[in-house]
């Protein structure tokens, strides 16, 4: 075994070890009734989501929350009107309040600004921020409240189960779960160290007191990874953080096709690597070496073992997140292709500007 194959094998085994620990310890939202009910504000930032709202809004309207607030952040596709019509058809027009967002101030990114405005209008003891592409199943809010009560968390953030359709989605989008479950051992999240934290802006539930104490989204107004920064800020302030997988209670279809994956991942990737172009390039090369190169050298038993370890990692991540249908398991075969498909995304992340939801930003 060469030094290269030895190092790659150690890395894969370490990732599999963290994954095995998380399979045993990582919380999952399960249908349950909370013992002590909190009043809940469901808060949805919306910008050009008319294509998602007819599918996702009925699930939110069915949750037993104190209020459901939707902020229309300058949509040009009639999102607000679509939301009101969906609520009317569901017989729940009185349960939805649509707020017209104010213009984006200098120094703010769009999503933190929309969430900050929503928080200012909310009345609940629990502020639950959720994206417009997230599907809430019956009992999802009860499961979230039950998990919050068991953990005693001040912030509970959830990773919804990924819904994927196109080849690019199946190859690339589940890598979000892979990063979480193979790099962050869940027991570390329960320690007081702020660096041992993760956050997912698709669903974040804050106790009202901690949200305002840490400055809410105003404290992360210019952060691309505002969700991770908020999680770390809560821990730094002495608050308790908890994570959970959504599985059957909460799911999401983040992107539709490679073009959306390209823009979405390209927006976040450099920030995830601390803003370093060098780390972005090193990450790209490492993933090519871990998951693609072994298949080019699979005639060699050592490289073949590395290839099989990569497949095992991807399969176990899918099972852990509740993605165990036949098509979900077959997407494991995309493992060697994913790093190759990701090369344009890595290169995109090296640029100085990016566009998201019709707005242009500078890194």
Buried (B, 14 or more C-beta within 10 A) or exposed (E): EEEEBEEBBEBBEEBBEBBBBBBEEBBBBBEBEBEEBBEBBBBBBBBBBBEBBBEBBBBBBBBEBBBBBBBBBBBEBEBBBBBBBBBEEBEBEEBBEBBEBEEBEEEBBBBBBBBBBBBEEBEBBBBBBBBBBBBBBEBBBBBBBBBBBEBEBBBBBBBBBBBBEBBBBBBBBBBBBBBBBBEBBBEBBBEEEBEBBBBBBBBBBBBBEBBEBBBBBBBBBEBBBBBBBBBBBBBBEEBBBBBBBBBBBBBBBBBBEBEBBBBBBBBBBBBBBEEEBEEBBEBBEEBBBBBBBBBEEBEEEBBBBBBEBBBBBBBBBBEBBBBEEEEBBEBBEBBBBBBEBBEBBBEBBBEEEBEBBEEEBEB
